[in-house]
């Protein structure tokens, strides 16, 4: 776990606040944050998001059987912009809270579609360019052939005046 930051006293006892250790795992389709919370139970934790793009994690648990001393933390994490907020999941296992934040699929598809449209436009421009070059060459070839036929007609041997 992290260091103790402050100790506060309340009517019901005292709180020992701490900053839990976090580890970020960035992958292609999601980002995961793992938070070391040894000693905590699922019902002692709260994970929520808000409309400001923040993920809030809060937890508190008793440190002794008399419930006079408590350990607690409060952590806010700015969500990556491409996070699919509706698909965030959290799981506590062996003292580690894993929060998986999937990336938005639509943006990936949108960029792929946009990329395909750009490639299609480029391919069309290339085809039009090639067709224009071929038409120009055929026209030029026809023109040169006519000039050659006019000045140098086909047929027998040329007459030489004597």
C-alpha positions as a printed NumPy array, in Angstrom:
array([[   0.   ,    0.   ,    0.   ],
       [   0.98 ,    3.634,   -0.173],
       [   2.132,    5.977,    2.564],
       [  -0.097,    7.411,    5.255],
       [  -0.841,   11.024,    4.424],
       [  -2.922,   12.324,    7.297],
       [  -4.768,   11.052,   10.302],
       [  -8.112,   12.613,   11.14 ],
       [ -10.379,   12.23 ,   14.12 ],
       [ -14.161,   11.967,   14.028],
       [ -16.871,   11.421,   16.598],
       [ -16.897,    7.692,   15.765],
       [ -13.121,    7.258,   15.888],
       [ -10.123,    8.197,   13.809],
       [  -9.315,    7.811,   10.146],
       [  -5.988,    6.949,    8.68 ],
       [  -5.942,    8.209,    5.1  ],
       [  -3.608,    6.714,    2.53 ],
       [  -2.787,    6.893,   -1.166],
       [  -3.01 ,    3.421,   -2.748],
       [  -0.403,    2.296,   -5.26 ],
       [  -1.667,    2.223,   -8.864],
       [  -0.383,    0.533,  -11.998],
       [  -1.563,    1.481,  -15.499],
       [  -1.753,   -1.057,  -18.316],
       [  -2.427,    0.448,  -21.753],
       [  -3.555,   -1.919,  -24.485],
       [  -5.056,   -1.475,  -27.96 ],
       [  -8.698,   -1.955,  -26.971],
       [  -8.701,   -0.831,  -23.331],
       [  -6.806,    0.762,  -20.453],
       [  -6.653,   -0.98 ,  -17.077],
       [  -5.704,    0.559,  -13.751],
       [  -4.766,   -1.851,  -10.963],
       [  -4.987,   -0.487,   -7.414],
       [  -3.387,   -2.258,   -4.451],
       [  -6.122,   -2.505,   -1.765],
       [  -5.073,   -5.448,    0.414],
       [  -7.437,   -5.924,    3.33 ],
       [ -10.45 ,   -4.314,    1.627],
       [ -13.662,   -6.148,    0.802],
       [ -15.855,   -5.446,   -2.213],
       [ -18.595,   -3.853,   -0.103],
       [ -16.071,   -1.397,    1.39 ],
       [ -15.294,    0.115,   -2.025],
       [ -17.156,    2.467,   -4.321],
       [ -16.256,    3.133,   -7.977],
       [ -18.198,    5.672,  -10.016],
       [ -17.908,    8.042,  -12.973],
       [ -19.362,   11.488,  -13.464],
       [ -20.292,   13.632,  -16.454],
       [ -17.047,   15.622,  -16.088],
       [ -14.925,   12.687,  -17.252],
       [ -13.702,   11.648,  -13.8  ],
       [ -13.504,    8.184,  -12.309],
       [ -13.819,    8.312,   -8.514],
       [ -12.66 ,    5.45 ,   -6.304],
       [ -13.395,    5.561,   -2.59 ],
       [ -12.954,    3.038,    0.177],
       [ -12.864,    2.709,    3.924],
       [ -12.477,   -0.206,    6.285],
       [ -12.022,   -0.688,   10.024],
       [  -8.478,   -1.319,   11.219],
       [  -9.529,   -2.823,   14.548],
       [ -12.451,   -4.845,   15.868],
       [ -13.789,   -1.95 ,   17.953],
       [ -14.321,    0.13 ,   14.781],
       [ -12.547,    3.066,   16.445],
       [  -9.8  ,    3.277,   13.847],
       [ -10.489,    3.286,   10.103],
       [  -8.368,    3.268,    6.977],
       [  -9.689,    5.178,    3.984],
       [  -8.73 ,    6.633,    0.628],
       [ -10.284,    8.765,   -2.078],
       [  -8.854,    8.824,   -5.583],
       [  -9.971,   10.647,   -8.731],
       [  -8.698,    9.705,  -12.154],
       [  -9.328,   11.66 ,  -15.358],
       [ -10.743,    9.223,  -17.901],
       [  -9.   ,    9.021,  -21.273],
       [ -11.096,   10.846,  -23.912],
       [ -11.636,    7.7  ,  -25.968],
       [ -13.093,    5.724,  -23.021],
       [ -16.446,    3.991,  -23.454],
       [ -17.801,    5.099,  -20.062],
       [ -20.808,    2.746,  -20.211],
       [ -18.537,   -0.306,  -20.454],
       [ -16.174,    0.384,  -17.506],
       [ -15.92 ,   -2.594,  -15.158],
       [ -14.248,   -3.143,  -11.785],
       [ -13.211,   -6.353,  -10.044],
       [ -11.534,   -6.943,   -6.683],
       [  -9.356,  -10.046,   -6.626],
       [  -6.579,  -10.988,   -4.167],
       [  -6.363,   -7.434,   -2.801],
       [  -6.094,   -5.78 ,   -6.221],
       [  -8.913,   -3.676,   -7.651],
       [  -8.766,   -3.878,  -11.462],
       [ -10.721,   -1.238,  -13.353],
       [ -10.991,   -1.906,  -17.089],
       [ -11.812,    1.104,  -19.268],
       [ -12.625,   -0.036,  -22.828],
       [ -11.93 ,    2.363,  -25.673],
       [ -14.78 ,    3.571,  -27.859],
       [ -15.258,    1.243,  -30.814],
       [ -17.102,    3.822,  -32.951],
       [ -14.059,    6.079,  -33.183],
       [ -11.952,    3.191,  -34.427],
       [ -14.564,    2.329,  -37.055],
       [ -15.034,    5.993,  -37.965],
       [ -11.344,    6.445,  -38.582],
       [ -11.245,    3.188,  -40.58 ],
       [ -14.203,    4.294,  -42.703],
       [ -12.641,    7.715,  -43.188],
       [  -9.371,    6.073,  -44.179],
       [ -11.18 ,    3.818,  -46.676],
       [ -13.014,    6.8  ,  -48.185],
       [  -9.707,    8.643,  -48.559],
       [  -8.118,    5.606,  -50.229],
       [ -11.125,    5.26 ,  -52.56 ],
       [ -10.889,    8.937,  -53.572],
       [  -7.166,    8.551,  -54.208],
       [  -7.738,    5.403,  -56.306],
       [ -10.422,    7.179,  -58.369],
       [  -8.073,   10.117,  -58.993],
       [  -5.313,    7.727,  -60.105],
       [  -7.68 ,    5.86 ,  -62.465],
       [  -8.924,    9.145,  -63.969],
       [  -5.325,   10.276,  -64.424],
       [  -4.347,    7.018,  -66.14 ],
       [  -7.402,    7.167,  -68.434],
       [  -6.556,   10.777,  -69.353],
       [  -2.977,    9.807,  -70.226],
       [  -4.152,    6.832,  -72.34 ],
       [  -6.718,    8.979,  -74.215],
       [  -4.068,   11.647,  -74.835],
       [  -1.598,    9.068,  -76.16 ],
       [  -4.217,    7.443,  -78.431],
       [  -5.237,   10.864,  -79.783],
       [  -1.616,   11.839,  -80.342],
       [  -0.921,    8.492,  -82.036],
       [  -3.929,    8.956,  -84.351],
       [  -2.814,   12.489,  -85.205],
       [   0.76 ,   11.404,  -85.969],
       [  -0.524,    8.481,  -88.078],
       [  -2.691,   10.825,  -90.191],
       [   0.181,   13.232,  -90.73 ],
       [   2.467,   10.377,  -91.708],
       [  -0.152,    8.982,  -94.121],
       [  -0.67 ,   12.413,  -95.661],
       [   3.02 ,   13.102,  -96.237],
       [   4.13 ,    9.553,  -96.818],
       [   1.26 ,    7.65 ,  -98.446],
       [   1.359,    3.887,  -98.432],
       [   1.608,    2.099, -101.64 ],
       [   4.17 ,    1.348, -104.272],
       [   7.526,    2.857, -104.772],
       [   7.837,    6.553, -104.987],
       [   8.288,    8.062, -108.418],
       [  11.46 ,    9.832, -109.124],
       [  11.343,   12.514, -111.803],
       [  14.15 ,   12.403, -114.234]])
